[in-house]
Amino acid sequence: MRDDINILVVEDDIDINNLLCKMLSKQGYNVRAAYSGSEAKMCLEYYDFQLVLLDLMLPGIAGEEIISHVRKIKNMPIIVISAKLAQDIKIEVLKLGADDFVIKPFDINEVLARVEAQLRRYMVFSNTNEKQNILSHKDLILNSETVEVTIKGKLISVTAREFAILELLMSYPNKVFTKANLFEAVWKDEFLGDDNTVNVHISNLRSKLAKADPNTEYIHTVWGIGFKMSE
């Protein structure tokens, strides 16, 4: 079924954007349009997509920067659609992490065929990861089958509680969890207002992640509310 596949179309030309959205919708995909790099980044942070169609020359944030941003958090395919013809541009965006490159003006049937081809590969990859219970965020990978946490391939030693906290946060990376949420989910007990238990475990977990990757924040404090994975 295609109605469970979400595609983001990032194109500042309204006519081209409308054409792509219309044709993809006719194929049964759920489609969201973005008309600038800034709008695209916001959509990527708040919604789950299985594929992105991306122009390079965008207002706000350039397409190349969007590719780099996506590759820090997700593995979904990115198909660049651009009027930039230079071979070095194509090579650059593929090296950045794009999966395919279509030159404007394009044939809509070719675009649809490339979308289907990329989705076939991605869905097989996603299903494999799901079976293996692998969660990833930036350079952090959690494997719940092997009960291992790694950053940039380096194994991180965590306690059972720390692993459970991290697994919960990574399962819902855009959700803010209160201390009560975390305590009740991880300790399986009623939260009676003792902040210290959760704070100590979060602090220890952060220290271990920071030691492995000092330049990246993985767990973000939302002051007065709780914790979530950093954007």
Stockholm file with secondary structure:
# STOCKHOLM 1.0

chainA/1-231         MRDDINILVVEDDIDINNLLCKMLSKQGYNVRAAYSGSEAKMCLEYYDFQLVLLDLMLPGIAGEEIISHVRKIKNMPIIVISAKLAQDIKIEVLKLGADDFVIKPFDINEVLARVEAQLRRYMVFSNTNEKQNILSHKDLILNSETVEVTIKGKLISVTAREFAILELLMSYPNKVFTKANLFEAVWKDEFLGDDNTVNVHISNLRSKLAKADPNTEYIHTVWGIGFKMSE
#=GR chainA/1-231 SS CCTTCEEEEECSCHHHHHHHHHHHHHTTCEEEEECSHHHHHHHHHHSCCSEEEECSSCSSSCHHHHHHHHHHHCCCCEEEEESCCCHHHHHHHHHHTCSEEEESSCCHHHHHHHHHHHHHHHHHHHHHHHHTTEEEETTEEEETTTTEEEETTEEECCCHHHHHHHHHHHHSTTCCEEHHHHHHHHTCSCCCSCHHHHHHHHHHHHHHHHHHCTTCCCEEEETTTEEEECC
#=GC SS_cons         CCTTCEEEEECSCHHHHHHHHHHHHHTTCEEEEECSHHHHHHHHHHSCCSEEEECSSCSSSCHHHHHHHHHHHCCCCEEEEESCCCHHHHHHHHHHTCSEEEESSCCHHHHHHHHHHHHHHHHHHHHHHHHTTEEEETTEEEETTTTEEEETTEEECCCHHHHHHHHHHHHSTTCCEEHHHHHHHHTCSCCCSCHHHHHHHHHHHHHHHHHHCTTCCCEEEETTTEEEECC
//
